[in-house]
Amino acid sequence: MTADKPTPTEAEIAEETRRLRRLRLLVQSAMAIIAQGELPVEEAAELVMATRRVALEMFPGKEEAFDLIYRPRLQRLMQEVYRMQ
């Protein structure tokens, strides 16, 4: 028998929604900066890692979710912009 999780309050749902919007904006901004191709590859890689750090501060314990959802997008963009193999 498993215990039911308490239903989140409207305030908790609103906070989660706000953090998700902020995360999407963060990732979109990082991708836009990388897509310009003006950063050295090392700085672009640092930007990806900084984006991941901030995401995990916002959503502690969600490393796997970030790595499944956002890391592939960022890696594809890095490969495309910097002609990486």
Steps between C-alpha positions, in 0.01 A plus 500: 500500500641840403420828664328757281692819438325812625339705226712804420352838585428764238798697630730197458372442147549869415857489639583187300359661186707814562819294544427301183454822300826633641679176411369509143611862465842412643551214254369703205735785588799268526410344167463841333840611628665177383323515162663836427829313483696791643613326821809283501397136533638486855279791611198346329565175692527701823167666418340156462638390838389825666152452354490149647615627841229766512238249385598263780485784754145565385410129489723311745532129433387527138838434338364212296212710367738778390733247340213338309318815390746787464850352471430335158367829360800693625743234373340495154526877481865493611573236234326705234656836587852379578508216245576250776491126440 
